[in-house]
Amino acid sequence: MTDTTITAPLEALLLMATEPMGAAELAQALDVPTPVVWEALEEMARFYDETGRGFELRQVGEGWRYYTRPEHHEVIAHWVLEGQQSRLSQAALETLAVVAYLQPISRSRVGSIRGVNVDGVMRTLATRGLIEEAGHSEETGAMLWRTSPLFLEKMGYTTLDQLPPIAPHLPEASLLEAELAGLAETPVAGEDGPMSENSEIPTAEQAAEWAEAEASESAQPDDVEMAADEVPDQDELDRLSEPS
């Protein structure tokens, strides 16, 4: 195998890489010529094959990366399915579903949809790399969130269009209409509800109308008396009836 002064740091870099690394990138990191790195990578790949390691160094496109060997697929799949990796809680799964179907979405809106505080759950999803920031809302300035490429990878999708339709999981339209009708029939405070003890207190307009009516009624006897005073007595009538 090639001198470990080259292979050892190459192994360290490739083990830490989250994406395939090109020979030129590796050469720049080690400050050595690219052909030297390329030769070392090929020698390392042959060495892993010959010694029957549980992993292999594979060239993918223009980069190199470690992969587990296909013959160990069943062992790895069993380990994953048995829950050796921590699973998401029900609350986290529900929150992740809201983000997936309504993204980009703010944390406050996710909370209003679920009816609970989701700050901790959102932090967990972000820490695990399943959601990521997607800018800010133009209306409120709140941070928006969306699912990450890792989410698609974990789900086995290539695009969000592959998400299963949510309509079959929603309640029937008739049930929603009945629930909405029930809410509409619920009396709203201040609207067609039962009168309270304080509901008989007149408004300013009513008080003004009542005061005006009372003033009008109290003025009527004076008008009658004035009209009676204006009627002439019998002597006056006789005097007026005499010929001049």
C-alpha positions as a Markdown table, in Angstrom:
| # | Residue | x | y | z |
|---|---|---|---|---|
| 1 | Met | 0.0 | 0.0 | 0.0 |
| 2 | Thr | 1.1 | 3.6 | -0.6 |
| 3 | Asp | 3.1 | 5.4 | 2.0 |
| 4 | Thr | 0.9 | 6.1 | 5.1 |
| 5 | Thr | 2.1 | 9.7 | 5.1 |
| 6 | Ile | -0.4 | 10.2 | 2.3 |
| 7 | Thr | -3.0 | 7.4 | 2.9 |
| 8 | Ala | -3.5 | 8.1 | 6.6 |
| 9 | Pro | -4.6 | 11.8 | 6.2 |
| 10 | Leu | -6.6 | 10.8 | 3.2 |
| 11 | Glu | -8.5 | 8.3 | 5.3 |
| 12 | Ala | -9.1 | 10.9 | 8.0 |
| 13 | Leu | -10.5 | 13.4 | 5.5 |
| 14 | Leu | -12.7 | 10.8 | 3.8 |
| 15 | Leu | -14.1 | 9.6 | 7.1 |
| 16 | Met | -15.1 | 13.1 | 8.1 |
| 17 | Ala | -16.6 | 13.9 | 4.7 |
| 18 | Thr | -20.4 | 14.1 | 4.4 |
| 19 | Glu | -20.2 | 14.3 | 0.6 |
| 20 | Pro | -17.8 | 12.7 | -2.0 |
| 21 | Met | -14.5 | 14.6 | -2.2 |
| 22 | Gly | -12.6 | 15.1 | -5.4 |
| 23 | Ala | -8.9 | 14.3 | -5.9 |
| 24 | Ala | -8.1 | 18.0 | -6.5 |
| 25 | Glu | -9.8 | 19.0 | -3.3 |
| 26 | Leu | -8.0 | 16.3 | -1.3 |
| 27 | Ala | -4.7 | 17.3 | -2.9 |
| 28 | Gln | -5.3 | 20.9 | -1.9 |
| 29 | Ala | -6.0 | 19.9 | 1.7 |
| 30 | Leu | -2.8 | 17.9 | 1.9 |
| 31 | Asp | -0.8 | 20.3 | -0.2 |
| 32 | Val | 0.5 | 17.6 | -2.5 |
| 33 | Pro | 0.1 | 17.1 | -6.3 |
| 34 | Thr | -3.2 | 15.8 | -7.6 |
| 35 | Pro | -1.7 | 12.8 | -9.4 |
| 36 | Val | -0.1 | 11.6 | -6.1 |
| 37 | Val | -3.5 | 11.7 | -4.4 |
| 38 | Trp | -5.2 | 10.0 | -7.3 |
| 39 | Glu | -2.7 | 7.1 | -7.2 |
| 40 | Ala | -3.1 | 6.8 | -3.5 |
| 41 | Leu | -6.9 | 6.6 | -3.7 |
| 42 | Glu | -6.7 | 3.8 | -6.3 |
| 43 | Glu | -4.2 | 1.9 | -4.2 |
| 44 | Met | -6.4 | 2.3 | -1.1 |
| 45 | Ala | -9.5 | 1.0 | -2.9 |
| 46 | Arg | -7.6 | -2.1 | -4.1 |
| 47 | Phe | -6.3 | -2.7 | -0.6 |
| 48 | Tyr | -9.7 | -2.6 | 1.0 |
| 49 | Asp | -11.0 | -5.0 | -1.6 |
| 50 | Glu | -8.1 | -7.5 | -1.1 |
| 51 | Thr | -8.3 | -7.5 | 2.7 |
| 52 | Gly | -12.1 | -7.9 | 2.7 |
| 53 | Arg | -12.9 | -4.8 | 4.8 |
| 54 | Gly | -16.6 | -4.2 | 5.7 |
| 55 | Phe | -16.4 | -0.9 | 3.7 |
| 56 | Glu | -15.1 | 0.1 | 0.4 |
| 57 | Leu | -13.7 | 3.3 | -1.2 |
| 58 | Arg | -15.8 | 4.1 | -4.2 |
| 59 | Gln | -15.5 | 6.7 | -6.8 |
| 60 | Val | -18.8 | 8.6 | -7.4 |
| 61 | Gly | -18.8 | 11.0 | -10.2 |
| 62 | Glu | -15.7 | 13.2 | -9.7 |
| 63 | Gly | -15.4 | 12.4 | -6.0 |
| 64 | Trp | -14.5 | 9.6 | -3.6 |
| 65 | Arg | -16.3 | 8.4 | -0.5 |
| 66 | Tyr | -16.5 | 5.4 | 1.9 |
| 67 | Tyr | -19.5 | 3.1 | 1.6 |
| 68 | Thr | -20.5 | -0.1 | 3.4 |
| 69 | Arg | -20.4 | -3.2 | 1.3 |
| 70 | Pro | -23.6 | -4.5 | -0.3 |
| 71 | Glu | -23.2 | -7.9 | 1.3 |
| 72 | His | -23.7 | -6.3 | 4.8 |
| 73 | His | -27.0 | -4.8 | 3.9 |
| 74 | Glu | -29.1 | -7.2 | 5.9 |
| 75 | Val | -27.1 | -6.6 | 9.1 |
| 76 | Ile | -27.3 | -2.9 | 8.7 |
| 77 | Ala | -31.0 | -2.9 | 7.9 |
| 78 | His | -31.8 | -5.1 | 10.9 |
| 79 | Trp | -29.9 | -2.8 | 13.2 |
| 80 | Val | -31.7 | 0.2 | 11.9 |
| 81 | Leu | -35.2 | -1.4 | 12.0 |
| 82 | Glu | -34.6 | -2.7 | 15.6 |
| 83 | Gly | -34.4 | 0.9 | 16.7 |
| 84 | Gln | -30.7 | 1.1 | 17.6 |
| 85 | Gln | -31.0 | 4.7 | 16.4 |
| 86 | Ser | -33.2 | 7.0 | 18.4 |
| 87 | Arg | -36.6 | 7.5 | 16.9 |
| 88 | Leu | -38.7 | 10.6 | 16.7 |
| 89 | Ser | -41.5 | 11.1 | 19.1 |
| 90 | Gln | -45.2 | 11.3 | 18.0 |
| 91 | Ala | -45.1 | 15.0 | 18.6 |
| 92 | Ala | -42.0 | 15.4 | 16.4 |
| 93 | Leu | -43.5 | 13.3 | 13.7 |
| 94 | Glu | -46.7 | 15.4 | 13.7 |
| 95 | Thr | -44.7 | 18.6 | 13.6 |
| 96 | Leu | -42.5 | 17.3 | 10.8 |
| 97 | Ala | -45.7 | 16.4 | 8.8 |
| 98 | Val | -47.0 | 20.0 | 9.2 |
| 99 | Val | -43.8 | 21.5 | 8.0 |
| 100 | Ala | -43.6 | 19.0 | 5.1 |
| 101 | Tyr | -47.0 | 19.7 | 3.7 |
| 102 | Leu | -47.2 | 23.5 | 4.4 |
| 103 | Gln | -43.6 | 24.6 | 3.9 |
| 104 | Pro | -42.3 | 27.2 | 4.1 |
| 105 | Ile | -44.0 | 27.8 | 7.4 |
| 106 | Ser | -43.2 | 29.8 | 10.6 |
| 107 | Arg | -42.8 | 28.1 | 14.0 |
| 108 | Ser | -45.8 | 30.1 | 15.4 |
| 109 | Arg | -48.1 | 28.8 | 12.6 |
| 110 | Val | -47.0 | 25.3 | 13.2 |
| 111 | Gly | -47.8 | 25.8 | 16.9 |
| 112 | Ser | -51.3 | 27.2 | 16.1 |
| 113 | Ile | -52.1 | 24.3 | 13.9 |
| 114 | Arg | -51.1 | 21.7 | 16.5 |
| 115 | Gly | -52.5 | 23.7 | 19.3 |
| 116 | Val | -49.3 | 23.4 | 21.5 |
| 117 | Asn | -45.9 | 25.0 | 21.9 |
| 118 | Val | -43.5 | 23.5 | 19.3 |
| 119 | Asp | -40.3 | 25.4 | 20.1 |
| 120 | Gly | -38.6 | 22.3 | 21.6 |
| 121 | Val | -39.8 | 20.0 | 18.9 |
| 122 | Met | -38.7 | 22.4 | 16.1 |
| 123 | Arg | -35.2 | 22.6 | 17.7 |
| 124 | Thr | -35.0 | 18.8 | 17.8 |
| 125 | Leu | -35.9 | 18.5 | 14.1 |
| 126 | Ala | -33.4 | 21.2 | 13.2 |
| 127 | Thr | -30.7 | 19.6 | 15.3 |
| 128 | Arg | -31.3 | 16.3 | 13.5 |
| 129 | Gly | -31.1 | 18.1 | 10.1 |
| 130 | Leu | -34.6 | 17.2 | 9.1 |
| 131 | Ile | -35.7 | 20.9 | 8.7 |
| 132 | Glu | -33.8 | 24.0 | 7.8 |
| 133 | Glu | -34.3 | 27.7 | 7.6 |
| 134 | Ala | -36.0 | 29.1 | 4.6 |
| 135 | Gly | -35.7 | 32.9 | 4.9 |
| 136 | His | -38.2 | 35.3 | 6.6 |
| 137 | Ser | -41.8 | 36.1 | 6.0 |
| 138 | Glu | -42.3 | 39.3 | 4.1 |
| 139 | Glu | -45.5 | 40.1 | 6.1 |
| 140 | Thr | -44.4 | 39.3 | 9.7 |
| 141 | Gly | -40.6 | 38.9 | 9.4 |
| 142 | Ala | -40.8 | 35.6 | 11.2 |
| 143 | Met | -38.3 | 32.8 | 10.4 |
| 144 | Leu | -39.7 | 30.3 | 7.9 |
| 145 | Trp | -38.8 | 26.6 | 7.9 |
| 146 | Arg | -38.8 | 23.8 | 5.3 |
| 147 | Thr | -37.7 | 20.2 | 5.1 |
| 148 | Ser | -34.1 | 19.5 | 4.3 |
| 149 | Pro | -32.5 | 17.2 | 1.7 |
| 150 | Leu | -31.9 | 14.8 | 4.5 |
| 151 | Phe | -35.6 | 14.5 | 5.0 |
| 152 | Leu | -36.0 | 13.4 | 1.4 |
| 153 | Glu | -33.2 | 11.0 | 1.8 |
| 154 | Lys | -34.7 | 9.4 | 5.0 |
| 155 | Met | -38.1 | 9.2 | 3.3 |
| 156 | Gly | -36.6 | 7.7 | 0.1 |
| 157 | Tyr | -38.0 | 10.5 | -2.0 |
| 158 | Thr | -36.2 | 12.7 | -4.7 |
| 159 | Thr | -38.8 | 15.5 | -4.6 |
| 160 | Leu | -41.6 | 16.8 | -2.4 |
| 161 | Asp | -44.0 | 15.9 | -5.1 |
| 162 | Gln | -43.7 | 12.3 | -4.0 |
| 163 | Leu | -45.3 | 13.0 | -0.6 |
| 164 | Pro | -48.5 | 11.0 | -0.4 |
| 165 | Pro | -51.7 | 13.0 | -0.8 |
| 166 | Ile | -53.1 | 14.3 | 2.4 |
| 167 | Ala | -56.8 | 14.5 | 1.3 |
| 168 | Pro | -57.6 | 10.8 | 2.0 |
| 169 | His | -56.6 | 11.3 | 5.7 |
| 170 | Leu | -58.9 | 14.4 | 6.2 |
| 171 | Pro | -62.4 | 14.2 | 7.7 |
| 172 | Glu | -65.3 | 13.9 | 5.2 |
| 173 | Ala | -66.8 | 17.2 | 4.0 |
| 174 | Ser | -70.2 | 16.4 | 5.6 |
| 175 | Leu | -68.5 | 16.1 | 9.0 |
| 176 | Leu | -66.7 | 19.4 | 8.6 |
| 177 | Glu | -69.9 | 21.1 | 7.5 |
| 178 | Ala | -71.8 | 19.8 | 10.5 |
| 179 | Glu | -69.1 | 21.0 | 12.8 |
| 180 | Leu | -69.0 | 24.4 | 11.2 |
| 181 | Ala | -72.8 | 24.6 | 11.4 |
| 182 | Gly | -72.6 | 23.8 | 15.1 |
| 183 | Leu | -70.1 | 26.6 | 15.6 |
| 184 | Ala | -72.3 | 29.0 | 13.7 |
| 185 | Glu | -75.3 | 28.2 | 15.9 |
| 186 | Thr | -73.4 | 28.9 | 19.1 |
| 187 | Pro | -74.6 | 32.3 | 20.5 |
| 188 | Val | -71.9 | 34.9 | 20.5 |
| 189 | Ala | -71.6 | 37.3 | 23.4 |
| 190 | Gly | -73.4 | 40.5 | 22.6 |
| 191 | Glu | -75.2 | 39.0 | 19.6 |
| 192 | Asp | -78.7 | 37.6 | 20.1 |
| 193 | Gly | -77.8 | 36.2 | 23.5 |
| 194 | Pro | -79.9 | 36.3 | 26.6 |
| 195 | Met | -80.3 | 39.7 | 28.2 |
| 196 | Ser | -78.2 | 40.3 | 31.3 |
| 197 | Glu | -79.3 | 42.3 | 34.3 |
| 198 | Asn | -77.4 | 45.3 | 33.0 |
| 199 | Ser | -78.9 | 45.0 | 29.5 |
| 200 | Glu | -81.9 | 47.4 | 30.6 |
| 201 | Ile | -79.6 | 50.4 | 31.0 |
| 202 | Pro | -80.6 | 52.8 | 28.2 |
| 203 | Thr | -78.2 | 54.1 | 25.7 |
| 204 | Ala | -77.5 | 57.8 | 25.4 |
| 205 | Glu | -79.9 | 58.1 | 22.4 |
| 206 | Gln | -82.7 | 56.3 | 24.3 |
| 207 | Ala | -82.2 | 58.5 | 27.3 |
| 208 | Ala | -82.5 | 61.6 | 25.0 |
| 209 | Glu | -85.7 | 60.3 | 23.4 |
| 210 | Trp | -87.3 | 59.5 | 26.8 |
| 211 | Ala | -86.4 | 63.0 | 28.1 |
| 212 | Glu | -87.9 | 64.7 | 25.1 |
| 213 | Ala | -91.1 | 62.6 | 25.4 |
| 214 | Glu | -91.4 | 63.4 | 29.1 |
| 215 | Ala | -90.9 | 67.1 | 28.4 |
| 216 | Ser | -93.6 | 67.0 | 25.7 |
| 217 | Glu | -96.1 | 65.3 | 28.1 |
| 218 | Ser | -95.4 | 67.8 | 30.9 |
| 219 | Ala | -96.0 | 70.7 | 28.5 |
| 220 | Gln | -99.4 | 69.5 | 27.4 |
| 221 | Pro | -101.5 | 70.7 | 30.5 |
| 222 | Asp | -100.1 | 74.2 | 30.1 |
| 223 | Asp | -101.3 | 74.2 | 26.5 |
| 224 | Val | -104.8 | 73.1 | 27.6 |
| 225 | Glu | -105.0 | 75.8 | 30.2 |
| 226 | Met | -103.8 | 78.4 | 27.8 |
| 227 | Ala | -106.4 | 77.3 | 25.3 |
| 228 | Ala | -109.2 | 77.5 | 28.0 |
| 229 | Asp | -108.1 | 81.1 | 29.0 |
| 230 | Glu | -108.5 | 82.1 | 25.4 |
| 231 | Val | -112.3 | 81.1 | 25.2 |
| 232 | Pro | -114.5 | 84.3 | 25.9 |
| 233 | Asp | -117.1 | 84.3 | 28.7 |
| 234 | Gln | -120.9 | 84.7 | 28.1 |
| 235 | Asp | -121.0 | 88.5 | 28.7 |
| 236 | Glu | -118.3 | 89.0 | 26.2 |
| 237 | Leu | -120.2 | 86.8 | 23.7 |
| 238 | Asp | -123.4 | 88.9 | 24.2 |
| 239 | Arg | -121.5 | 92.1 | 23.8 |
| 240 | Leu | -120.0 | 90.9 | 20.6 |
| 241 | Ser | -123.4 | 89.8 | 19.3 |
| 242 | Glu | -125.1 | 93.2 | 19.7 |
| 243 | Pro | -125.5 | 95.3 | 16.6 |
| 244 | Ser | -123.2 | 98.2 | 16.4 |
